[in-house]
Amino acid sequence: MADSRIEVPKTLPDQIVAGQTTRADVLRLLGEPDGRGHLDGWFTYGSHIERGGVGWLALYGGPGGGGGVAKMGDWETVRRATIHFDDEGVVTNVDVTEQNCTQDNGGCLDVGGQEMKVPEQKALAEQTLLAQLSASGDQAVVAVYRDVYWYPHLTSASTMKADAKKQSGTVAITEASVGFMSSELRPGAAVETDGADVLRIPYSDIVAIGLKGASMTWFSGFCAVTITQRNGRNDWFAIIPAKTLSSMMSCAQTRAAGEALRSAVQASRH
């Protein structure tokens, strides 16, 4: 947590008033925030308050017994204030959240607001990707997939090697190319991108589009669209359904994306 302020109270100072208090006022009153949104659209301030004691979880066995207890860890309370600003830098609303949790098992509220940065980064990646493709002359967008895994420049068909190289991000299919923009964000990093990492593959460079995972030789649940270019480079991508395990992909949505890409490539050659 930032060192230039005191712990966050249950209620913020009365001086912070929606519609009146400015971003500069908040910095003066509370100091440097623990987390910042894109273009400083929000600040977070957090406190970890030790509660002491050890939490225990009861484990109940079946008819044959086998129950017991397991240590969960030391209890603590995490308190986080989130202050939102409008485009003029004036406070719009303040939310103070408090959560009891255990240190050992994780799951504590992130004082830096990491869970709020992720959707912001995804939206920003999509905007940047579409802007870059448009600047390259790709005016008509066929489809956009915000939640994907992209497997760049693969030289092996091994899923283990592919998994080690995957990146989370956004894929856009236009009438002239397919593009990818990473939306990965390191913990504590700012929500920003300059578009330097946009990958654009013109349809004139594509020689084949396929689908991995269509046979029994691949482990259950894996599937990906494959893109082979004239220079021999291979890239894969898979669609990740919303509100699911991060390691799983949707074969139905991935297959549909592959068909959309194949149709766009074919249409560009007529």
N, C-alpha and C positions, 0 to 999 in steps of 0.2 A: 504494500500500500504506500501511497505517497507520503513523504516524510514531512511535508510543509503544513500539516494540519492536525487537528485532534480527531478522536474517534467520532464516528457518525452517530448522532443522537436519534431517538425514536421519532422525533419530529424536527424538521429543519428550522433554522432561524426564521422568525416572523418577517425578516427583511426580504426573504425570497418570495415574491408575489407574482403569480402568473399574469402576463400582460404588462408588467412594469419592470421587473428585475432583468437586467441585461447579463450577457455572458461574462462581461468584465466584472460586474458586481459579484457574480457567483465565485469567480476566481479570487476576488479580493476577500470574500467572506469565508470560503472553504479551502482555498489553496488549490494546488494541482490535482486533477481528478485521477482516479485509478483507471478509467477507461474513457475513450472518446469515440463518438460515431463519425461517419463520413462527413467531412467539412464541418466538424464540431457540432453536428446536429443534436447531439446529446452528450452529457457527462455522467459518469457513475462515480460514486464515493462509497467505499466499503469499510466495514470493521469486522474483525474476528474477535469475538468475545468468549474467552474460555469459561466454561461452565463447571469444569471439574467432574470427577467421577468417571466411571467406566460403563458403557452401555453393553447390555447382554441380550442376545437373541435366543429365545427358547426353541429347541428343535424337538419335535414330537415324532416318535417312531411309530411303526405299525403295531399290529397285535402282538408281535414278538418282542416289543421293546425297542431299544436302540436310540431312545431320545436323549436329550441332554441340553447343554447351553453352549453358545459360542460367543466369544468376545467380539464386539462390533468396533470398539475403539473408544477414545476419549470424546465425550460430548463437547460441542461448542455451538455457539450461535453466530450466524453470519448475518449481518445487516447491510443492506445496500440501498442507497438513494440514487434514483435515476432522474435526471433533470433534462427535459427536452426543450429545444429552442426552435424558434421559427427562422425564416430566411434572413430576418433582420437582427438575429441574435438576442431576441427577447424570450424569456421563459414562457412556455405554453402550458406545461404541467409538470408536477413533481410526484414521484412514486417512491415510497419507502417500503422495502420488502425485508422481512426477517425470516430466517430459516434455521431450524435446529438440525444438526447433522453430526456425523462422526468423522474424525480426521482419517482414520485408517481405511475406511471403506469408500472414501471419496463421495462424490455426489453433492458436495457443498456448492452453494450459490457462488458463481464466479463474480468477484467484486469488479472485475474489469468489463463485465457485460459481453463476454465472448459469444454467448448464444444470440445476442442481438446483432453482432458484427457479421455472422455467417450469412443471413439472408440479405443484408446490405451488400456484402461482397458479391453474392450471386447476381443480384440485380445490376450492380455496377459492371460486372463482367459481361453480362448480356448487352448492356448499353454500349460498352466499349467495343465488343465484337461486332455488333451491327454497324456501328459507326465506321470501323475500320474496313469492313467489307463494302460498305457503301462508297467509301473513299476510293476503293479499288475498282469501282464501276459496277458492283453487284447491287442493283436497285431493288429487284423483286425478291422478297423473302418467302420461301416455300414453307419452312417449319423451323421452330426454335425449341431446343431441348435444354432446359436450365440445369437439370440434375443428371450428369453423365460421368462415367469413367472413361478417360481417354488413355490408350496404351500406345505411346509414341515409338516410332522407328524400331519395330520389333524385328529381330533377326532369328528368333526361335519360336516354335509353336508351343513351347512349354507354358502352361498357365501360371506356374510358380514364378517364372522369370517375367511374365507379363504383369503379374500382380505387383511385383517389386517396382515396376516403372509407371504404374497407373497414376493419373492425375484427375482430380475432381474439377469439373468446370461446366461450360456451356457449349453446345454445338448448334450451329446455324446452317441450314441448307438453303441456298439461294438458287436462282436459275442459272448461275454460272460457276458456282464453287461451293465447297463445304468448308466451314471454318470452325476452329476451336479456340476457346479462351479459358485459361485456368482461373478458378475462383478459390483456390486454396489460400488459407490465411493462417499464418503461424500465431500461436497464442501470444497475445499482447501486441500484435502488429497492427498498424493503422489500416483502415479500410480505404484503399486507394489502388489505382492502377493507371498506367499511362498507355496501355495497349501494345507495349513492346513485345508481349508474349503471345500475340495473336498468330495462330497458324492458319494459313489459307491454302487450300488445295484446289486449283482450277480443274474443271472437269476435263479439259484437254490433256491433263497430265495423268488421268486415271485410266487404267487398263482393265481393272477387274474389281467387282464388289461381291463379297461373299458373306457367309454367316458361320462363325465358329460356335460349336456347341450343338450342332444339329445331329451329331452321331453319338453313339454310346461310349466312344473313346474319351469323352470329356466328362468331368465330374458333374454330378447333378446340380442344376441351378445356374451353370455358367453358360453364357452366350454373348457374342459380340459381333458387330458388323465389322468386316475387314475391308480395307481400302488398299489396293496395290497400285503404285504409280509406275510410270514408264521407266524411271530411274532405278526401280527395284525396291524402293522403300515401302514398308508395310506399316500401317497404322490401324488400330482397332478402336471401337468405342461401344459402350453399353449404356442403356438407359437405366437409371436408378429410380424406382418408384418412390413417391413422397411417403413420409412417415413409415419407413421400414428399416430393417437392419442395414447399416451402411455397407456391409460386405455382400449384400444380395443385389441382383439386378433383375429386371423384368424382361423375360425372354419374349413375351408377346409384344411389349412396347419396343424392344430392341429390333425385333423382326420387322415391325411396322416402320420403324425409322430407316431400316435398310432398304425396304421397298420404296419409301419416299425418296431416298437418295438415288436409288437405281433409276427410278422414273425421271428424276430431274436430270440425271446424266444423259439418259436416252433422249429426252426432249431437247436438250441442248445440241444434239447432233443431227437434228432433223431440220 
